[in-house]
Amino acid sequence: MELNNINNSNNGLFKMQTANKWIEESKMKPIPKMLFSEFWFESELCILFADTNLGKSILAVQIGDSISKGESIKGFRLEAKKQPILYYDFELSDKQFENRYSTDYQNHYKFDDNFIRIEIDSEANIPDSTTFEEYLYQSLEKSVIKTGSKILIVDNLTYLSSETEKANAALPLMKQLKALKSKYSLSILALAHTPKRDLSKPITKNDLQGSKMLINFCDSSFAIGESSSSSGVRYIKQIKQRNTDDIYNAEHVPLFEIDKVNNFLQFEFIRFGTEQENLKQYSSEEKEEFNDQILELHRQGKSFREIGRTLGVNHMKVKRFIDKQ
């Protein structure tokens, strides 16, 4: 086979060259720096997911604040330089955001001007020939061009696509984010929800809505869990990584408390622990009651998936239990 004529013309969708050529070109690019220790590196599309009210937005703002000031979060590493970040806030109103970073709307926390918060303009007119989601992506691209920012935090994915739990909606969503990342050499942290889950089980990639498509297309992912052994305590666990080893796994999760320090709501590092010690432990009475709930919902004609969603467990666990009866 003649390899001397390999080039990138007439290859359709593909860019083709020898492995050595790829490496030579890659050597000219900078080594990705940490944005939040080993959880998130430069040039990554990273997904942070958790159940509602566990503090995803609080941690995301804290990470953005850290990058915008060039100051690492206590106990974790920041290698990137101080720079602008774009925080797309599709969760809180401006007044809710103000309240979170003040005391009764007084003595406000002072963000760096590098922290640029963005929300939907309710008075904006969407062109007739464009869908809301298409216009949203166009606006995302415009904000990147206008500011020159290389760091994006999207809170949250549900706003970009209302059906992220469905594979056919998740796929184009991730393709668009990856295309945007590649086109402008961006680092993107996208927040996502988990359905109701069994708190006695470790967090896995299957807990993310639309998990297969979202996890397959992202570069890295980490999740927030709630400790069942200590009230108010959260832990963070690596779910997927490409630029590093599996550092923050089930045997080594950082534990936090959420506190407002100097009018800045934040995750405060406590110590490292294991995920197992923070999972819910069911008594024999609770297990019996749980099984009774499965049987009752099954008698009502609920499907395995409906029972699973109601009780926060995988539908296959429901099926296995019913099959044994």
C-alpha positions as CSV (number, residue, x, y, z in Angstrom):
1,M,0.0,0.0,0.0
2,E,1.4,3.4,-1.0
3,L,1.4,5.7,2.1
4,N,3.3,8.7,0.6
5,N,0.2,10.2,-0.9
6,I,-1.8,10.4,2.4
7,N,-3.4,13.9,2.7
8,N,-6.5,15.5,4.0
9,S,-8.2,16.2,0.7
10,N,-11.1,14.1,-0.5
11,N,-11.4,12.2,2.8
12,G,-15.0,13.3,3.4
13,L,-15.7,13.5,7.1
14,F,-12.2,12.2,8.1
15,K,-8.8,13.8,8.7
16,M,-6.2,11.1,7.9
17,Q,-2.5,11.0,8.6
18,T,0.1,8.8,10.2
19,A,0.3,8.3,14.0
20,N,3.7,9.9,14.0
21,K,2.3,13.0,12.3
22,W,-0.5,13.2,14.8
23,I,2.0,13.1,17.6
24,E,4.2,15.8,16.0
25,E,1.3,18.1,15.6
26,S,0.0,17.4,19.1
27,K,3.4,18.2,20.6
28,M,2.9,21.8,19.5
29,K,-0.2,22.2,21.6
30,P,-0.1,23.1,25.3
31,I,-0.6,20.4,27.9
32,P,-4.1,20.8,29.5
33,K,-4.0,22.4,32.9
34,M,-6.2,21.6,35.9
35,L,-9.3,23.8,36.4
36,F,-10.6,22.0,39.5
37,S,-7.9,19.4,40.5
38,E,-8.3,16.1,38.5
39,F,-12.0,16.6,38.2
40,W,-11.9,19.0,35.3
41,F,-9.0,20.0,32.9
42,E,-8.7,22.6,30.2
43,S,-10.1,21.6,26.8
44,E,-12.5,19.2,28.4
45,L,-16.3,18.9,28.1
46,C,-17.1,17.9,31.6
47,I,-20.4,17.0,33.2
48,L,-21.2,17.6,36.9
49,F,-24.4,15.8,37.9
50,A,-26.4,15.3,41.1
51,D,-29.9,15.1,42.5
52,T,-31.8,18.4,43.1
53,N,-30.8,20.5,46.1
54,L,-27.4,19.0,46.6
55,G,-25.5,22.1,45.6
56,K,-24.5,21.7,42.0
57,S,-24.9,25.4,41.3
58,I,-23.1,26.4,44.5
59,L,-20.1,24.3,43.6
60,A,-20.2,25.4,39.9
61,V,-20.2,29.1,40.9
62,Q,-17.3,28.4,43.4
63,I,-15.3,26.8,40.6
64,G,-16.0,29.7,38.3
65,D,-15.1,32.2,41.0
66,S,-11.8,30.3,41.6
67,I,-10.8,30.5,37.9
68,S,-11.9,34.1,37.5
69,K,-9.7,35.2,40.4
70,G,-6.8,32.7,39.7
71,E,-7.1,31.4,43.2
72,S,-7.6,27.7,43.9
73,I,-10.3,26.2,46.1
74,K,-8.9,25.2,49.5
75,G,-7.7,21.6,49.3
76,F,-7.8,21.5,45.5
77,R,-5.5,22.6,42.6
78,L,-5.9,25.2,39.9
79,E,-3.1,25.3,37.3
80,A,-4.7,27.6,34.8
81,K,-4.1,31.4,34.8
82,K,-6.7,33.9,36.0
83,Q,-9.1,34.5,33.1
84,P,-12.7,35.4,32.2
85,I,-15.4,32.7,32.6
86,L,-18.9,32.7,31.2
87,Y,-21.6,31.4,33.6
88,Y,-24.9,30.6,31.9
89,D,-27.4,30.7,34.7
90,F,-30.6,29.1,33.6
91,E,-31.6,28.3,37.2
92,L,-31.7,31.4,39.3
93,S,-33.1,34.9,38.8
94,D,-30.8,37.8,39.3
95,K,-32.5,38.5,42.7
96,Q,-32.1,34.9,43.8
97,F,-28.4,35.0,42.8
98,E,-28.0,38.3,44.7
99,N,-29.6,36.8,47.8
100,R,-27.3,33.7,47.6
101,Y,-24.2,35.9,47.7
102,S,-25.2,38.5,50.3
103,T,-26.8,38.6,53.8
104,D,-30.4,39.7,53.5
105,Y,-29.5,41.6,50.3
106,Q,-26.8,43.5,52.1
107,N,-23.0,43.2,52.3
108,H,-22.7,41.6,48.9
109,Y,-19.8,39.2,48.0
110,K,-17.4,40.9,45.5
111,F,-16.9,38.8,42.4
112,D,-14.0,39.5,40.1
113,D,-15.1,41.2,36.8
114,N,-13.7,38.1,35.1
115,F,-16.9,36.3,36.3
116,I,-19.5,37.0,33.6
117,R,-23.0,35.8,34.5
118,I,-25.5,35.3,31.6
119,E,-29.2,34.6,31.8
120,I,-32.0,34.4,29.2
121,D,-33.4,37.8,28.1
122,S,-37.2,37.3,28.5
123,E,-37.8,40.1,26.0
124,A,-35.6,38.7,23.2
125,N,-37.4,37.9,20.0
126,I,-36.7,34.5,18.4
127,P,-36.6,34.7,14.6
128,D,-39.6,32.9,13.0
129,S,-37.4,30.5,11.0
130,T,-35.4,29.4,14.1
131,T,-36.3,27.1,17.0
132,F,-35.6,28.2,20.6
133,E,-32.8,25.6,20.9
134,E,-31.2,26.7,17.7
135,Y,-31.3,30.4,18.7
136,L,-29.9,29.4,22.1
137,Y,-26.9,27.8,20.5
138,Q,-26.4,30.8,18.2
139,S,-26.5,33.1,21.2
140,L,-24.0,30.8,23.0
141,E,-21.6,31.1,20.1
142,K,-22.0,34.9,20.0
143,S,-21.2,35.3,23.6
144,V,-18.0,33.3,23.2
145,I,-16.9,35.4,20.2
146,K,-17.8,38.7,22.0
147,T,-15.9,38.0,25.2
148,G,-13.1,35.8,24.0
149,S,-13.6,33.6,27.0
150,K,-12.3,30.0,26.9
151,I,-14.2,28.8,30.0
152,L,-17.9,28.1,30.0
153,I,-20.1,26.8,32.8
154,V,-23.7,25.9,31.7
155,D,-26.3,25.6,34.5
156,N,-27.9,23.4,33.3
157,L,-28.2,21.0,30.4
158,T,-31.9,20.7,30.7
159,Y,-32.3,24.2,29.4
160,L,-30.3,23.4,26.3
161,S,-32.5,20.4,25.6
162,S,-35.7,19.6,27.5
163,E,-35.3,15.9,26.8
164,T,-31.7,15.1,27.9
165,E,-33.0,11.9,29.4
166,K,-33.8,10.6,25.9
167,A,-31.0,9.3,23.8
168,N,-32.2,10.8,20.5
169,A,-32.2,14.3,22.2
170,A,-28.9,13.8,24.1
171,L,-26.9,12.9,21.0
172,P,-27.4,16.2,19.1
173,L,-27.0,18.1,22.3
174,M,-23.6,16.7,23.0
175,K,-22.5,17.0,19.4
176,Q,-23.3,20.7,19.4
177,L,-21.4,21.3,22.7
178,K,-18.4,19.3,21.4
179,A,-18.4,21.2,18.1
180,L,-18.5,24.5,20.0
181,K,-15.6,23.3,22.2
182,S,-13.5,22.2,19.3
183,K,-14.2,25.3,17.2
184,Y,-13.1,27.8,19.9
185,S,-10.8,25.6,22.0
186,L,-13.2,25.8,25.0
187,S,-13.4,24.2,28.4
188,I,-17.0,23.5,29.2
189,L,-18.5,22.4,32.5
190,A,-22.2,21.4,32.1
191,L,-24.5,20.7,35.0
192,A,-27.1,17.9,34.8
193,H,-29.7,16.3,37.0
194,T,-30.1,12.7,38.2
195,P,-33.4,11.0,38.5
196,K,-34.5,9.9,42.0
197,R,-31.9,7.3,43.1
198,D,-31.3,4.6,45.7
199,L,-29.2,6.3,48.4
200,S,-27.9,2.9,49.5
201,K,-26.1,2.4,46.2
202,P,-22.8,4.0,45.0
203,I,-23.1,6.7,42.3
204,T,-22.4,5.4,38.8
205,K,-22.6,6.8,35.3
206,N,-26.1,5.2,35.0
207,D,-27.4,7.7,37.5
208,L,-27.1,10.5,35.0
209,Q,-30.2,11.3,32.9
210,G,-29.5,10.1,29.3
211,S,-26.4,8.5,30.7
212,K,-25.1,6.6,27.8
213,M,-25.1,9.4,25.2
214,L,-24.0,12.1,27.7
215,I,-21.3,10.1,29.3
216,N,-20.0,8.7,26.0
217,F,-19.6,12.1,24.5
218,C,-18.1,14.0,27.4
219,D,-14.4,14.0,28.3
220,S,-14.9,13.8,32.0
221,S,-17.6,13.7,34.6
222,F,-18.0,13.9,38.4
223,A,-21.0,13.8,40.7
224,I,-22.1,15.1,44.1
225,G,-23.5,12.6,46.6
226,E,-25.4,13.2,49.8
227,S,-24.0,11.6,53.0
228,S,-26.6,9.6,54.9
229,S,-24.4,9.2,57.9
230,S,-23.7,13.0,58.5
231,S,-26.4,15.6,58.1
232,G,-25.6,18.3,55.6
233,V,-22.4,16.6,54.3
234,R,-21.8,16.2,50.6
235,Y,-19.1,14.1,48.8
236,I,-17.7,14.4,45.3
237,K,-16.8,11.4,43.1
238,Q,-15.1,11.0,39.8
239,I,-17.2,9.2,37.3
240,K,-15.2,9.5,34.1
241,Q,-11.7,10.8,33.3
242,R,-9.3,10.8,30.3
243,N,-6.4,13.1,31.4
244,T,-5.7,11.5,34.7
245,D,-6.0,8.4,36.9
246,D,-9.1,7.6,38.9
247,I,-8.1,9.7,41.9
248,Y,-11.4,10.5,43.6
249,N,-13.0,7.0,43.5
250,A,-15.2,5.2,45.9
251,E,-12.3,4.6,48.3
252,H,-11.2,8.3,48.3
253,V,-14.0,10.9,48.1
254,P,-13.6,14.4,49.5
255,L,-16.3,15.4,52.0
256,F,-17.7,18.9,52.3
257,E,-20.1,21.0,54.2
258,I,-22.0,23.9,52.5
259,D,-21.4,27.1,54.4
260,K,-21.6,30.9,53.7
261,V,-18.2,32.4,54.4
262,N,-17.9,36.2,53.9
263,N,-21.2,36.1,52.2
264,F,-20.0,33.5,49.6
265,L,-22.0,30.2,49.7
266,Q,-19.5,27.5,49.1
267,F,-18.4,23.9,49.6
268,E,-16.0,23.7,52.5
269,F,-13.6,20.7,52.5
270,I,-13.7,18.6,55.6
271,R,-11.7,15.4,55.0
272,F,-11.4,12.4,52.7
273,G,-13.5,9.3,53.3
274,T,-15.0,6.3,51.5
275,E,-18.3,6.4,49.6
276,Q,-19.5,3.3,51.5
277,E,-19.5,5.1,54.8
278,N,-21.8,7.8,53.5
279,L,-24.4,5.5,51.9
280,K,-27.7,4.8,53.5
281,Q,-27.9,1.7,55.5
282,Y,-31.4,0.1,55.6
283,S,-32.6,-1.8,58.6
284,S,-34.4,-5.1,58.2
285,E,-37.7,-3.4,58.9
286,E,-37.0,-0.7,56.2
287,K,-36.0,-3.4,53.7
288,E,-39.3,-5.2,54.4
289,E,-41.3,-2.0,54.0
290,F,-39.5,-1.2,50.8
291,N,-40.3,-4.7,49.4
292,D,-43.9,-4.3,50.4
293,Q,-44.0,-1.0,48.4
294,I,-42.7,-2.8,45.3
295,L,-45.4,-5.5,45.6
296,E,-48.2,-3.0,46.2
297,L,-47.2,-0.9,43.1
298,H,-46.9,-4.1,41.1
299,R,-50.4,-5.1,42.1
300,Q,-51.6,-1.7,41.0
301,G,-50.4,-2.6,37.5
302,K,-47.3,-0.3,37.5
303,S,-44.5,-1.3,35.1
304,F,-41.0,-2.1,36.4
305,R,-39.8,1.3,35.1
306,E,-42.6,3.2,36.8
307,I,-42.0,1.4,40.1
308,G,-38.2,2.1,39.8
309,R,-38.9,5.8,39.1
310,T,-41.3,6.0,42.1
311,L,-38.9,4.3,44.5
312,G,-35.6,5.6,43.1
313,V,-34.2,2.3,42.1
314,N,-33.1,0.6,38.9
315,H,-36.1,-1.1,37.1
316,M,-34.0,-4.3,36.7
317,K,-33.8,-4.5,40.5
318,V,-37.6,-4.3,40.7
319,K,-37.9,-7.0,38.0
320,R,-35.5,-9.4,39.8
321,F,-37.4,-9.0,43.0
322,I,-40.8,-9.6,41.4
323,D,-39.4,-12.6,39.5
324,K,-38.4,-14.2,42.8
325,Q,-41.9,-13.9,44.3
